[in-house]
Amino acid sequence: MALVKPFQGLRPPKEWVEKVECRPYDVLNSEEARREAGDNEMSLYHVIHPEIDFPEGTDEYAPCVYEKGAENFAKFQRNGWLIQDAKPMYYIYSQTMNGRTQNGIVLAASVDDYLNGVIKRHELTRHDKEEDRMKLIRVTDANIEPVFLSFPDNPTLANLVRNFVIQPPGYDFIDHIDGFRHRFWLVDQDDDIHLITQEFAKMPALYIADGHHRTAAAVHVGQEKSLAHGGKNPEAEYNYVMAVCFPAGELTILDYNRVVRDLGEYSASDFLEALKSNFEVTCMGEKEYKPERIHEFALYFHVNWYRLRVLAGRFNGNDPVDSLDVSISSRLILDELLGIKDLRRDHRIDFVGGLRGLSELKRRCDCGEMRMALALYPVSMQQIMDIADRGEIMPPKATWFEPKLRSGLVIHKLS
C-alpha cells in the first residue's frame, strides 16, 4: 500500500510566485535557462541551473556550481522569496492546457515504496544524470523540484479535489512560455489531510509518469541520510520524496517523434521498397498526416507524407513492450533498416516532443538537417501501467507528458 504524508512546504509569497516559478531543469539547457532568467534574480533557475551565474562556458557540473545553487537557495529564504508553511499539509496543483485540466495532489511519497516496488517505474536511468541531481539535493538539503506520479482514478479523491478547485486558489497564473494555466491550493484542514493519507494507503501502486532521474536521485540521497542517522527516524523528511500525483484518467501523453539524419546505405526508392516488407505503405501527399490509431505511423520523406501500417505477425500482441509502437518502429525501421540500435547515444537520430507539432518534423527535414521523420501514435497511460506492473521497462524516448510541472511553487526541505 502507498505510504504518503503531508509536509511543510517552502513556497513563494503569492505576489512573487511568477517571479520565482520556472520550467523544470531537464526541459531546457544552460543557454535557454540563462535567457529565460534574464535579469530576474528571483528566478528559481538560479538554484536548479546555477551555472547561469557564471560566465558562459563554465562547466555546469563543477563543484562551485552546486555550491552556488546552495548559496542561492539560502538567499531565496533569507530574502523571503521562499517561506515555509506553518504546518504540514498537502497541496492541489491544477494545470490547464488547450482547454483540458488535470488536478494533482502534492505530497511526500515514501523512499521505501520506491525501493520495494510500490512506486513503479517504466524507464531506465543514467548514473550521470542521477548524480547531477543528487549533488544538488545534497547541497540544498531539499527536493527543489517535484517528481510526477500517477495513480488509478479514485472517486473519493476526485470529489475532494472538486471541492477545492471551485474555491479561489492560492496561486493562479498563465506561464508566458506555453500559455498554460497553473493554479494551486493549500489542503491544511486535518480532516482533508487524513482522508488523502487514508485513500493513498488503499492503493497497491503509484506510477512514475515523468521524472525518473529526479526520483532515483531523491531516493539515493534519502538512503544516504537514513544510513548516516542509523535508520532511527522513519518519519524524517529525508525518507520521503516530493511528488505531484495525478489520476491516470486526467493525464495527457503526446506523441514522441523521431527525426533521422540519413538513410544509411539505402537510396530513397530502395528505402521505401524495404519498408514494404513489414508495412503497408501509402503515399498521403504533401499535406501533413498524423497517425490515427496504434500500429500506424506517419513518415515524412522527400516532401511527402506516407502512412505506414504494420503488417500482421510482425509483433507479439501478448507482450505489452513488444507491441508498443515505439518498439515496433525501433526494431523494424531504425534497427533492421537503418542500423540505429542505441536510441540514447546514436547521433544519427533525434527526438521531437509532440507539442512542437508535425510542422517541426517537416521543418527539420526540409532544411536539410534531417533526411526523414517518423511520427508515432501516443502511448496510453494504461500501457505504461501494464508494463510497470509486469516489472518491465519501456524503450527510450517513449513518452512525452504535457503540460510539464512548473518548478518553484513548493519545495520540500529534508531536515
N, C-alpha and C positions, 0 to 999 in steps of 0.2 A: 504494500500500500504506500502511496506517496506521502512523504513527510514534508510539510511546508510550515512556515511560520511568518508572522509579521516582523517588520524591522523598523528601526528609527532612521528614516531616510534623510539624506543630506540633499537639500533642494534649493534652487534659486528663489528669491522673492518673486512674486508674480510680476512685478514691474520690470524685472530684469531677465525673465526666462528666455525671451527671444534674443537677448544678447549672449546668453550662456549656451543655449542648446545648439547642437550641430549634427551633422551626419555622422554615422559610425565610422570608426577609424579605417575599416577594411574596404570601404567602397570608394576611397579616393587616395591618391598618392600625396607625397610631401608637397609637390608643387601646387596641386589643387587645394590642399589644406592651407598653404601659405596665402594663396589668392583669396580663398573664401574668408579666412580670418581677417585679412586686411589690417586695418589699424585698430581693430576691436580687441582690446586687451582682456575682455571678459569672455571671449570665445573659449569653449572647452577644448578646442584644437590645441591650445597651449599646454593642455595636460595629456591628451591622447596622441598628439603629434608634436611633441615638444621640440623636435628638430627645427620647427619653423622659427624658433627664437635664436637660431644660429645662422651663420652665413650659408648661402646656397651651396650645396655640395658636401656639407657636413655629414658624416656617417650617422644615419639615423639610429644605429644600434650601438653607438659609443656610450660608455658608462656615463659621461657627462650629460648626455641627452636624457637618460632616465632620471638622473638626479635633478635636472631642470624640470621635468614633469612633476616630481615630488615637491619641488620648491614652488612651482606654480599652483599646485593643488593646495598647499598650505596658505598661499597668498589669497586664493579664492575664499577660503574660510575666514582668514584674518580680516579681509575687506568686507565680509558679509555678503559676498556674491553667492555663497552656499551656506545655508543654515540648517542645522539638524533639528528634526521634529522632536517634540517633547516626549512622545511615547511611541512604542512600536505599533505599526499599523500596516494594512495593505493599501494598495492604490489601484485605481482603474485607469487604464490608458486606452483611449479611443483614437483610431485613425480612420480617416475617410479619404478614399482615392476614387476619382471618377464616379462619384455618387454611391459607392459601396463602402460600408463601415464595418470595421472589426473592433471588438472590445476585449481587451486583455486585462488580466489581473496581475499586478506587480507584487512579487513575493520573494521570500528567501527559500530556495529549494535545497534539499539535503545533499551534501557531498557523498554520503554513504549510499544514497539512492542511485547516484551515477555509478558508483563502484559495484553495486550489487545488481545492476541491470534494471532497476525500476525506471530510471531515466534512460531512455533508449536512443541510440544514435543510428544514423544511416550512412555516415561518411567516415572515411579515414582522415586522420590529421597528420600534419607535418611537424616534426620536432622543432624546426627553426621558428615556425610561426607560433607554436605554443610557447617557446622560450621567450620570445619577444614580449608577449602579454604577461607572462609570469614575472618578468623583470619589472614591469610597470606595476603590477599588483603588489609585489614585494615592497617597492619603494614608497608607494602611496598608502599601503595597508588598506586597500579598498577595492571593491568591484566598481570601477568607474562606469562601465557600460553594461547593460543587461544582456543576458542571452535570451533567445527566442524559443520558447517551448510551446507545445500544443497538447491538448487533451481531448478525449472524446466528448462530444456535446453533452452538457449536463443541465437539465431543465431547472434545477434549484439555483445553480449559479447564474444561469441566464436570467432568471426572474430577479435575483438580487441586483445584477448589473443594470437591468432595465430600470429599476427604481432609482438608481444613481444617475443614469445618463439623462434623465428628464430634469435633473436639478442643474443649477448654474455650476459650471466646472471651475476648478482652481486655476487651471491654465486653459487657454483657448487661443490658438494661433494657426496661421497658414504659412507653411515654410516657403521661402522665396525661391528655392531651387526647383522643386517639383510642383508646387502649388497644392500640396496635400494638407488637409486639416488635421490638427493634433489637439486632443482635449485630455484633461487629467483631473481625477477626483481623489480625495482622501477618504479612506474607509477606516474611521477611527472609533466607531462605536463597538463596544465589547461584544454585543450580540452578533453583529455582522462579522466581526473578526472570528468569533467562534464558529460560525456557520461555514465560512470559507475553509478554515482549517479542517473541520469535520468532513466536508464534501471531498476535499482532496485526499483525505485519509481513506476514502472508499475506492479511490481509483487504483487499478492494478499497475498502471504505467503512465508516464509522461514521455513525450517525444520531442527530441531536439529538431526544430524546424530549420533554424539558421543560427550560426554562431558556434560551430563545433570546436573551433580553436579556443574561443573565449571560455567555453565550458570546461574543456580539458585543462586549460591554464589555471582557472579558478580552483578546480578540484585538486590539482597538484599542489598549489600553494596552501590550500586548506589542509591537505595531508601533512605538509611540512610543519605547519603551525601546530597541528594536533600532536605530532610526534614530539615537537620541542616542548610541549606542555604535558607530555606523558599521557595524553589521551584522557585527562582527568575532567574535562569540561565539555560534555557532548552538546550542550546548548550554546557554546561560544559561537560568535558570529562567523569565525573563520571556518566553521563546519557547514556553512551554507553559502549558496551562490545566488546572486540576484538574477531574477528571471522575469520576463513578461510571458504569461501563459494565456494563449488564445484557444477558444473552442475550434476544433478542426473544421467544422462546417462553415466558419466565417472567413477562413483564410483564402487568399488569392495566390496561386502559383502560376507564374508566367513561363512561357517557353524560354529555353536557354539554348541559343542557336550557335552554329559553328561557321567559321569562315576559314578557307584553306588557301595557302599561297600558291600551290602548284598541283599538277596532276601526276607528278612522278614521271613515269615513262610513257604515259598514255597521251595520244593525240586527243583532240576534242571529240571527234567522231568515235574513236575506239573506246573512250571513257563512257559515252552514252550507251554504246553497244554492250559494254561489260556490265553495266547496271542491270540490263535486261535478264541476266541470269538469276537474279534474286528479286527483281521488282517489275511491276507493270509500270512502264514509263510513258507518260502522256505530256506532250508539249502544251502548255496553257497560254503561250504567247507572252507579250511584254507586260501585261497588266499584273500587278502584284498578286500572288496567290499564297494563301495561308492554309496550312493543314486543317482539315475539318474533323478529323477523328484520330483515334490511336492507330498506330501502324501505317500512318500516312505521313509523307514528308514532302516539303517543298524545296526543290533545288533551283537556285538561281545560277545561270551559266550562259555566257555568250549572249547577254541582253534578254534572254528568255527565261521564263519560269516553267519548271517541269513538276508534275505531280508524280510522286513515287509511291506505289502501294506494294507492300510486302507480299510476295507470293506464299502460298500455303506450304507448310512444312519447313519454313526457314528459321523457326524458333520454337522453344519448348513453352507451350502455353500454360503448363502446370508450374513453371518456375517463375516467381514474381520478378526476379532480377533479369533472367534471360529474355523475358517478354517485354521488358521496358523498351520504349522506342530509342532511348539513348544507348542501350546495349545493342540493339539491332543495328542501328546506324554505325556505331563504333566498330562492330565486328564485320559487317557486310560491305561497308563503304570505306571507312577510314583505315581499317587494318588490312582487310583482304585485298582491296584495290589500290590503296594509296600508301600502304606501309606505315601508317601513323599508329603506333602501338601504345605510346605513353602520352595520354592527353595532358598530363601535368607538365611535362618537360619538353615535348616536341615543339620546336619553334615554327614549324610549318602551319600550325593551327592556332586560332584564337577564338574567343567566345564572346557573344553579344547577348546581353540580357534583353528579354522581350519588351521591356519598357521602351527601348530605343526604336522598336518597330522594324518592319521589313525594309523600310527605306534605308536604314543604316547598313543592312546587308548589301543592298544594291549599290549604295554609295561606295563601299569599300572594295567592291569588285570593279565597278565602272572606272574608278580612279586608277586601277592597275595594281593596287596594293595586294589584292587577293584575286584568285582565279575563279573560285566558286564559293557559294554559300549554301548552307543547309538549315532550313527552318524545321523545328520539331513541334509536335503537339505537346502541350504541358503535361507534366506528371501530376497525378492527383494525390491529395493528402492520404487517401485510403491506400494507395500503392506504397507510399512512404511508411505508413504504419504497419502494413503487412510485411514489408521487408525487415523493418526494425524488430517486429515480433518474432521473426524467424532467426534473429541474430545475424542477418546478412548485411552486406554493405552495397550501396548503390555505386555505379560508376562515377568518376569525377564529373563535375560541371553538369549535374543532372537537374538541379532545382534553382529557381530564381524567385524568391519571395518579394513581393511589393505590397504595401509600402515598407520601407526599411524603418526600424526603430530609430527615433531620434535619441541622441545621447545628451545627457545633462539635465534631464527632467527630474531624475532622482539617482542617488548614489548610495551604495551600501558599504559602510565602514566595517572593517573586520575586527576592530577592538574598540 
